[in-house]
Amino acid sequence: MQDDVVSVTRAHLFGTWRKQRGWTPLNAVKGEGCYVLDASGRSILDFSSMLVCVNLGYSNRAIAEAVASQIGTLPYVIPSMTTVVKAEVARLLKEVLPEGLEKFFFSTSGTDAVEAAIKIARLKTGRPKILSRYFSYHGSTSGSIAASGEVRRWFVEHFGKAGDVVFAPPPYCYRCPFKLKYPECGIACVEVIDHIIKNEFGIAGIIFEPVVGTNGVIVPPEGYMERLQEIARENDVLLIDDEVMTGWFRTGKWFAVEHWGVKPDILVTAKGLTSAYVPLALTAVSREIAEHFEDNFFAHGHTYEAHPVGLAAAKAAIQEYRRLRIWENVERVGRYLGRRLRELEERHRSVGEVRGIGMFWAIDLTRDRNTREPFSVYADKYAGNSTMAERLAAEALKRGVYLLGYVNNLVIAPPLIATEADVDRGVDVLDEVLRVSDQEARG
Ligand SMILES: Cc1ncc(COP(=O)(O)O)c(C=O)c1O
């Protein structure tokens, strides 16, 4: 039967973002805390919260019960009607979102929420273009993939540019595209954004991940985010904050922009909003944007907008973050995780840089520490070759630890309830698998 589950899946479902050949999905049967049991009874530590989304781990009773109760009471209503849970979640969001975000649109994925944000920015400003950054991911459908500054966009650009988006370089100090050093660089990567906006026609908004996620957990240097906000205000361009991954205490705060006191015009989030128990996403906008639509058409919607079951999960998750005072665990265990990962930097020559914040870390691999040459680049992924990060993630899984490996980075982001003992187990396995990349490193 178990083999059958894998073979039926393999025959009839697509494995995402990959060539289908070689895909052997792991058959997961149960989740408990930070662990997933597979069909053979093996316990696997989830060291990346799957896709950086299962923030509260796998056995949160409060969310499970809230979902069951909502399904039993009222599973669905048309978006034009309201329910108690809509008002409750709206009130909670007003309490926890960065100041100034007043009006909400709910959808079911980070992608949908970004699509809504882009459309809202265009409708509000009457301008067509979005400014995004390389080394970013914002979603898989036409508007959101066009704004994604990485290889997954390349696959839709076979026939021309994906959308009305211009790209700036990311604040990636380890491999600075300008070959400069912080702080003498004067944060050239943010100044160039000012230059681009002043020389392009019709930029509606800047979309950014405050801490870059899948593409390497890039934490901006001090001064970057503050200056980005200034540039947006000076040029009358909207700030679209993509917190699909960074929201809900992943970085230690409700939302990552709080680290720098930035107040976005639009904030997008999903994943940890329900701890991934039910699909739900949010696009939150400022009062000024909300008011624009009082007398202008809000030209957007979905059948599942503000789905009551998703909202019930969100309400329970927000209450759980508070009840557990999850920020305290992120602060303590996150600091420990960072320290243990930095030990790996000393022990393995294929570790170029360890960086992160809160419970959100990456190991950026290097073939050569002197030149900082990566093992794998986007072109390898585009060609369908197995990248070094994916190879190491596969090795870790054999040893009972699930890890997200993307192109040249391992993303380490355990559920926010993880303990020091969970961290030790994950780091010990990393210590073993990094020998594979060490063997292929020089210097
Ligand atoms: C920053 C960011 N934005 C948008 C998305 C798209 O979200 P989803 O996969 O839920 O559509 C992701 C997904 O990982 C993300 O990390």
PDBQT file of the ligand as one rigid body, heavy atoms in Angstrom, charges set to zero:
ROOT
HETATM    1  C1  LIG A 501       8.538  36.143  -0.271  1.00  0.00    +0.000 C 
HETATM    2  C2  LIG A 501       7.541  35.270  -0.957  1.00  0.00    +0.000 A 
HETATM    3  N1  LIG A 501       6.537  35.836  -1.650  1.00  0.00    +0.000 NA
HETATM    4  C3  LIG A 501       5.617  35.104  -2.281  1.00  0.00    +0.000 A 
HETATM    5  C4  LIG A 501       5.653  33.724  -2.243  1.00  0.00    +0.000 A 
HETATM    6  C5  LIG A 501       4.601  32.915  -2.936  1.00  0.00    +0.000 C 
HETATM    7  O1  LIG A 501       3.796  32.278  -1.990  1.00  0.00    +0.000 OA
HETATM    8  P1  LIG A 501       2.974  30.971  -2.351  1.00  0.00    +0.000 P 
HETATM    9  O2  LIG A 501       3.958  29.878  -2.614  1.00  0.00    +0.000 OA
HETATM   10  O3  LIG A 501       2.123  30.736  -1.134  1.00  0.00    +0.000 OA
HETATM   11  O4  LIG A 501       2.149  31.269  -3.539  1.00  0.00    +0.000 OA
HETATM   12  C6  LIG A 501       6.674  33.078  -1.531  1.00  0.00    +0.000 A 
HETATM   13  C7  LIG A 501       6.763  31.619  -1.484  1.00  0.00    +0.000 C 
HETATM   14  O5  LIG A 501       7.670  31.029  -0.986  1.00  0.00    +0.000 OA
HETATM   15  C8  LIG A 501       7.647  33.880  -0.871  1.00  0.00    +0.000 A 
HETATM   16  O6  LIG A 501       8.650  33.324  -0.186  1.00  0.00    +0.000 OA
ENDROOT
TORSDOF 0
